[in-house]
């Protein structure tokens, strides 16, 4: 089985919780459930992530299976437009470094990087790691 496709909201919540408690603890769903809505241990983004995951899993038996499959096999979530631009920028940045010995390709890659930054600046969009 390949990676499980999950919603952007669920994927982001799983990312937050994985960073907070680790994937091994996420398998112990009862521990996650114990902090649902009434936790004094977690607040803000962490509490929202817990609530999102618990709501998803409690909605149906199929969702519980999806949750555990995502933990076991990994998961993909749709990227935001900013994440897509960042991924594209990173590809071009790598190409720039890879083309260091080929002057024409190196300058072409530099121009693409500059074009991405200028476009974002013209549109008033800041993306961490590119123009912020």
C-alpha positions in Angstrom: 0.0 0.0 0.0 1.3 3.4 -0.9 0.8 6.6 1.0 -2.7 7.5 2.1 -4.3 10.6 0.7 -5.8 12.8 3.4 -7.4 16.2 3.5 -5.2 19.2 3.9 -6.7 19.9 7.3 -6.1 16.4 8.6 -2.6 16.2 7.1 -1.6 19.5 8.8 -3.1 18.3 12.1 -1.2 15.0 11.9 2.0 17.0 11.1 1.6 19.1 14.2 0.8 16.2 16.4 3.6 14.1 15.0 6.1 16.9 15.8 4.6 17.3 19.3 4.3 13.7 20.6 5.8 11.5 17.9 4.2 8.9 15.6 4.5 6.1 18.2 2.3 8.0 20.6 -0.2 8.8 17.8 -0.8 5.0 17.5 -2.1 5.1 21.1 -5.3 6.8 20.1 -6.7 6.6 23.6 -3.9 9.0 24.7 -4.9 11.4 22.0 -8.5 11.1 22.9 -7.8 11.9 26.5 -6.8 15.4 25.5 -9.8 16.0 23.3 -11.4 19.4 23.9 -10.7 19.3 27.7 -7.0 19.3 27.9 -5.1 21.6 30.1 -1.8 20.2 28.8 -2.2 21.5 25.3 -3.4 24.8 23.9 -3.7 26.7 20.6 -2.4 24.9 17.5 -1.7 21.7 19.4 -5.2 21.5 20.9 -6.7 22.3 17.5 -4.7 19.5 15.9 -5.9 17.0 18.5 -9.5 18.1 18.1 -9.2 17.8 14.3 -7.8 14.2 14.5 -10.3 13.0 17.1 -13.3 14.5 15.2 -12.1 12.7 12.0 -11.5 9.4 13.7 -14.8 9.4 15.7 -16.8 10.2 12.5 -16.7 6.6 11.2 -15.0 3.3 11.4 -13.5 3.9 8.0 -11.9 7.1 9.2 -10.3 5.2 12.0 -8.8 2.7 9.5 -7.7 5.6 7.3 -5.9 7.2 10.3 -4.0 4.1 11.2 -3.1 3.4 7.6 -1.8 6.9 7.3 0.4 6.4 10.4 1.7 3.1 9.1 2.2 3.9 5.4 2.6 7.7 5.4 0.3 10.2 4.0 0.0 12.9 1.4 -2.0 16.0 1.7 -2.8 18.6 -0.9 -0.2 21.4 -0.9 -1.2 25.0 -0.5 -0.3 27.4 -3.3 2.5 28.8 -1.2 3.9 25.3 -0.6 3.7 24.5 -4.3 5.7 27.7 -5.1 8.2 26.9 -2.4 8.7 23.3 -3.8 9.2 24.7 -7.3 11.6 27.3 -6.0 13.6 24.6 -4.2 13.8 22.5 -7.4 15.2 25.6 -9.2 17.6 26.4 -6.4 19.0 22.8 -6.6 19.3 23.1 -10.3 21.2 26.3 -9.9 23.7 24.6 -7.6 23.9 21.5 -9.9 24.6 23.7 -12.9 27.4 25.7 -11.2 30.0 24.4 -13.7 27.8 25.1 -16.8 27.7 28.9 -17.1 24.7 29.2 -19.4 22.5 26.8 -17.3 23.7 28.4 -14.1 22.7 31.9 -15.2 19.4 30.6 -16.6 18.6 29.0 -13.2 19.6 32.2 -11.4 17.2 34.1 -13.7 14.4 31.7 -12.8 15.0 32.2 -9.1 15.0 35.9 -9.5 11.8 35.8 -11.5 10.0 33.8 -8.8 11.1 36.3 -6.2 10.1 39.3 -8.2 6.7 37.9 -9.0 6.0 37.2 -5.4 7.2 40.7 -4.4 5.0 42.3 -7.1 2.0 40.3 -5.9 2.7 41.2 -2.2 3.1 37.6 -1.3 5.7 36.6 1.3 6.9 33.0 1.4 9.3 31.9 4.1 12.6 30.7 2.5 12.0 32.6 -0.8 11.5 36.3 -0.2 11.0 36.5 3.5 
